[in-house]
Amino acid sequence: MQYVREWPIRLYFFEEDGRTQARVWLKPGVSTLEAVGEALCEPGEFDVPEIGDEVAAGRALVALGEKLLRSSETDIEDLRGTAVHIDP
């Protein structure tokens, strides 16, 4: 029998003066993980908000993935009693 789980993810964007910030929240159970990613439009470049959103979201999601891996390492270490490293 297949077991299916859903982890709600929320991704918000904040833009101001050529700077985009993405904040992502993941609720994989009782706890919540949060990560932030930013994108900055360089002076003289075209300010295309959609590109800033992509860069900021990508960075936020990568940061969230790293937090998930570190959390998993801690959980495994607690069970094993020895240090663990999980490669991304």
Buried (B, 14 or more C-beta within 10 A) or exposed (E): EEEEEEEEEEBEBEBEEBEBBBBBBBEBEEEEBEBBBBBBBEEEEEEEEEBBBBBBBEBBBEBBBEBBBEBEBEEBEEEEEEEEEEEE
